[in-house]
């Protein structure tokens, strides 16, 4: 286990009362909803950021907002840290617990409460998976737009915590652009409703504050999300280039020309080969970089948009242009892209970075990323949401080799600093968690962080909600 990132020391007064705490928690949730045996706690030690793990004090799996409120009220009373957890797909360590923490898992809260087509929204419990919403309304011609690669497993509560995006965020936005309201349990067990079915809430934009707050302001138990009508048609197209720099420059010129496809995804050669070996999607293997560009609308609209994009791609020496010819082929193209992280995990351990850069700097950052990786003697597979500059370099390494792991982490930190120095930011959709926590001062001044921590303290004065995350441990307000 790597020790490069520190955690807050466990509270002795909590650890010493474990038996009493477990007995009390059993009375707050239904039978079978408390996980306490040592071996049963192992799956909750880590999340998608597997380089780190800590075994929690206990795990509770409530089914209702009232049960969440009861647990929060109890933990607040006795100063017990609480770590909210959805499906555990966080790639920044956002759901990794501590030894003195109760993990509050929302995976049992899977009810779709209401679908309201008149107001084009749905209200769901926080444990509902992202994809389940689109599946529930698809037959009626609607869908939920945010689509993280983990959408089959990741939950709405986790999406809200990290403000997740996905391939189609270029046109439809990320979670905050598709979230209308939440029911949230505050640290003392108080239940509040923010927003609703209307497009904008009165007063301060507390909903905007909560979305992306990484579970440090409260526990979201229900969400009201926007539903959109399915487009008339959609068509993904593969564009192959002889260099990653040309592909990156093509993306910048497409957006610069005022053309907004529904998605522009990037893969470099290692990523292409990894995903093609897994999905057999028909990706060209004789190119150095691949763009998946999807357009939607009527046939005439799609033809016109693609014609304009092809002309721009030609100016950047495009080698391959291949349109999907059927719904099956389109599904395969997206299966390859959305399987990228899992497919990479078949061949190596990896750290998935998540920095965002201005489109004009894509080619530059890709080149510098390659130089950083080469200097550390590692390998990288680049796959990311190119349309909004959200980069996801997958740094390949051997997790069982401490020296290799240290190199991977150091290279990742350099890449994130590169993103900030290029005019971007530390995270686009994965959140800060523990992974980027100690880089926050590279993007923000201490004054900036003090203001952010003051807001956090207003919601949770004792900092028991998701401790050790987001803010550097030194210099906390």
N, C-alpha and C positions, 0 to 999 in steps of 0.2 A: 504493500500500500504506500503510495506516495505521501510524503509529509510536507511538500513544498508550500501548501496553502494551510494556514493555521485556522483553527476553530476556537471559539470562546471556550474556556475551561468549564466543565460541568459544575453545576451548583451542588455542593455537598449536602445542603439541607433538603434538596429534592431527592438525590440518590438514596439518602438514608431513610427516606419515607416510602420507598418503592412499594412495599407490600401494602401499606395503608392506601396509597394512591390507586393501586390496582383494584383494591376492594371497593373504593369509592366510585371509580369509573364504571365498574360492573353494574352499579345501580343507575347509571345515567344512559346506557344504551341497551338495546335488546340483547338477549342471550346469544352468544356466538359472535357478537360484534366487537369484542375486545380481544386483541391478539397480545399475548403476554409470554408465551413459551419462547425460550431462547432461539431454537431452530426455526420457529415460525416467524420470527422477526427478521431473519436473514434477507428475504426479498425486499424489505423496506430499508435496508442499510444504504442503498444508493439509488441513483436514477440513471438517465442516459449518459451522464458524465461519470463513467465507471471507474475512473482513476482514483476516486475517493469514496470512502464508506465509513459510516458510523452506525452502531446498533442503537436504536432508540430505546427509551424507557418502556414504551408500550405503543400500540397502535389501536385507535378506535375507528370504527367504520359506521358512522351514523347513517340513518335513512331519511331523516327529516331535519328541517331547519331548527325545530324545537330541540332536538337532541344535540345539534351542533351548538346551540346557544347554551344548553346546560353544561356541556363540556367546557366551553370557553369561560363561562362564569366560574366554574370550579377552578380551572387552571389559573385564571386571573387572581382569584382569591389567595391561592397558595404560591404564586410566582413560578408556576411550572411553564417552561417554554413549550410552544406549540408550533409544529411544522405542518402546514397544509400540503396535501398531496392529491393529485388527480390520478393519472395513469402512470406517473413516474417516467415520462418520456423527455423530461427536461434535459437539454444538452449543456446546460451551464451549471449544473449542480443545485438548481433551485429547490429541489425536494430532498436533498440529503439532510438527515437529521443530526442530532447530537445525543450523547449518552443520557442526558437529563431531560430530553424532549419527548413529548407525546406527539406522535404523528397522527394528524386528523385527516384520514383518508375519505375522499368523497366518492369513491368508486361504486358505492351501493346506491347513490342518489341518481338513478338512471331514468327517471320518469319524464316523458314529454308532457308537460302540464296542459298546454293549450296551443293549438294552431289557429291563428286568426287571419284568414285571407283578406277580410275586409280592411284590416289595418296592415296587411302584409308583414306579419311578424309571428314569431313563435316564442313561447315561454317554456323553458326547460330547466330541469335540475342540473346542478353543476357537474355531475358525473356522467352526463350524456356525452357520447363521443361526437366529435365534430361531424364526421360523415353521416351519423345517424339522423341528423336533422335533414340533410338533403335527401336521404333515403325515405324519410317519412313524408316528404312533400313532393318528391319527384314525379309521382304519377299524376299529380295535379298541375304540373308545369312550373314548379318553383324550385329554387335551390338556395342554400346558404353559401355565400361567396368565399369566405376565407378557407383555404385548403392546404394546410401544412402537409408536408410529406408523410407525417405520422397520423394523418387524419382518421385512419381506420381505428387507431387506439387512443389518441390524445383526447382529452376532455375539454368541454367548454370552460370549466373553471380554470384549468391550466392555461388555456388560450387567453383568457382574460388576464390572468396573472402576468403573463409574459407579452401580451399584445401581439399574439402570433399572426403570421401572414400566410404565405404560400405562393404558389406559382402564379395565381390569378390576381394577386394583390396589385399588380401594375394598373389594372383598370378599375377594380372593385375596392381597393383599399385593404387595410389590415383589420384586425378585430375591432379596434376602436371606431372604425368607420361603419361597422355593421352591428354595433351594440347600442340598444335603446334604453335598457334599464337593468338593474340588478337588485336582488335581495341580498343583504350582507349582514353578517353577524360581527359586531364590534368586539374588541378584546375583552370587555366586561360582560359579554353575553347579550347586550342590547341588539335588537334586530331593527335594521333600517331599510327603507326602500329608496333607491336613487333612480331617477328617470322613470320611464314607463313605456307605453305604446306610442307616445307622441314623439315627434322628431327632435324636439329640444326641450330640456327641462328648465324650469325656472330657477333663479338664484345662481349660486356658484356652480361651476362645472365639476362637481364632485365625481361624476361618473368618469370624466376624462382623467381625473386624478387616480381613481381606483384601477382603471385599465392600464396594466403595465406596472403596477406597484409591487408585484412579486410576492403577494400574500403577506405584506407587512402592515397593511392598514386595516385588515379585516378578512373574514372568510366569506367569499361569495358562495351562496347556496343555490340561487336561482338566477337565471338570466333571460331577458327578453331580447331577441335578436331579429334583425331585419331579414325578410325573405325577398328574393328577387325572382322575376319571371325569367324562365329559361330563354336564351336567345333563339332566334329563328334557325340559325345554323352555326357551326363552329368547325374550323379547319386548322389543324396543326401542320406546320411545314418545317422540314429539316433543311438547314443551311450549313454546309461544310466549308471550312476555311483552312488555308495552309499555315496559319499562325493564330495564336491566341490574341495577339495584339490587333490583328485585322478584324477579328470577330468583335473584340471589345470596342474598337473604333466604329464599326458598323452599328452597334447598339446605340452609341452616343449620337450618331448621325440620324438614325431612325427617329429617336425621341426628339432630337433637335429640329427635325423637319415637321414636328407637330403631329406625328403619327403615333397613336396609342393603341397597339394591339392589346389583346386581353392578357397575353403573357409573352415574355421573352426570357427563355432559360438558356444558360450557358453550360457546356461541358468541355473540358480539355481532353486530350487523347487518352490519358490514363482512365479518366472517368467514363469516356465512351466505351473503352474496351471492357471495363468492369461491368457496366450496365448492360451492354450487349450480350456478354457471356451469360448473364443472369436472365434477362427478359426476352432475348431473341427478338428485339424490336425492329430490326432492319437498319440500325444506325450505320452510317458509312464508316469503315475502319481505315480508310486511306486519307483521312484528314487529321489536322492537328487540333482543331476546335470545332465545336458544333453548337449552333443555335437552334432551339426549338421555338418557333414563333407561331403563336396561335391567334387567328383573327376570327371574328364572329359577326353575324348579321345576315342579311339576305345574300343570295349568291352574287348579285351584282356588287354589293358593298364589299364582300370578301375578295372578289376578283380585283376590284379597284385598289383596295388597300394592299393586297399582295403584289400587284404590279408595281406600285410605288416602292415597296420594300425591296423587291428584286432589283430594281434599278439602283438603289442605294448599295445593296450587297455587291452588285457588279463592280461598283467603284472601289470596292475593297477586295477584289479578286476572288469572289466566291467560287468555290470549286464544285459544289454539289447543291442542287435545289431539288427537294423531293417532297411533293405534296401527298398527304394521306388520301387514299382513294376509297376508304370505307370507314364505317364506325369501328370495325374491329381493328383496322390498322391504326386509327387515331388512339384507341384505347391502349394498344401496345406501345405506341410512342410515349404516352404518359406513364404507362406502367414502368418503363425503363427509367424515366426521370425520377418518379416518386419512389422507386426501389433503390435509389443510389446509395443511401446510407446503409441499408441492410445488405445490399450487394457488396459494398466495400467491406463490411464486417465479415464476409465470408473468406476474404483473402488476408486480412490483417487487422490488428487493433488500430484505432485511429482517434484523433481528437478533431472534432468538427468546430471550426472557428465560425464567427458570425459578426463580421464587420461590414459597415456600409460606407461607400465612397461616392463622390460626385461622378456622374457618368463620364464626364470629360477626363477623369483620371483612371478609368477602368484599365486601359491598356498599360499605363504606367504602373499601377499597383500589381497587375498580373506579372509584369516583368520583374518587379522588385521582389514579389513573393517567391518567384522561381529562384532568384539569387539567394534569398534567405534560406530556403530549403536546401539548396545545393551546398551552402556554407556549413550547414549542420549535418550534411551527409544523409539526409532523409529523402523520402518520396512524398509527393503530394498529388491528390486528385482534386481538381477544381470543378465544382458544380454549384451554380448559384442563380439567384433571381437577378438576371442582368438588367432587366428593365428599370429597376429602382436601385441598382447598384448594391444590392445586398449579397455580399460574397460569403461563400461557405467552403473555404479550402479544407480538405480532409487530409490531415497530416498523418501518414502511416508510420507505425512504430511497433515495437514489441513491448507490451505492457509488463511482461515478466522480467525485462531487462531494465533495472533502475537507471542506468546511464542513458539508454535509449529513451526512456520515459522523460527524463530530465531534459534531454535535447528537444523532444517534441513540445514540451511545455514552454521552453525558452523560445523556440521558433514561433510558436503560436502567439506568445506575448509580443514578439517583434512585429509580427504581421498585424496585430491589432493596433499597435502604436503607429505603424505605417498608415493604416486606414484613417486614424485620427489626424495624423500629420498631413495627409492628403486632402483634408477638409471634410472628412466623414466622421463617423462615430463608432463607439465600441460595440454596439449591438443593433441589429435590425429587427430581430424577432425572437431570439433565444433568451434574451434577458441577461442580466449581469450575474446573478447567483453568487457562487463562490469563485467561478472561473475568472471573471473580469473584475472582481471586487477591488483587488489591489492595483488595478490600472485606472480607477476612477479619477485619481489626481492627475493622470496624464491628460484627461479630457476636461476636467473641471478644476477650478481653483478651490482652495479651502473655504472661501466665502460662499461659493456656489454650493458646496457640499453641506456647509452649516445650515443654509436655508432649507435644503432638501431634508436634512435630518430633523430640523425643527418641525417640519410638516409631519414627518413620521412620528415624532414624539407626541404631537398633538393627538394622534390616534392611539398610540401605545407608549405611554410614558416610561414603562419599565422595560420596553424592548423585548418582550417575550415572544412576539410573533416572528417566526422564521429568522431566528438570530444567526449571526455569522455571515449573513448574505448582504450583498449590494454595496454596503459602505465599508471602507477600510477599518480594521479593528482599532488602529491607532487614531487618536484625535476625534473620536466620536463625541457628538454633542451630549 
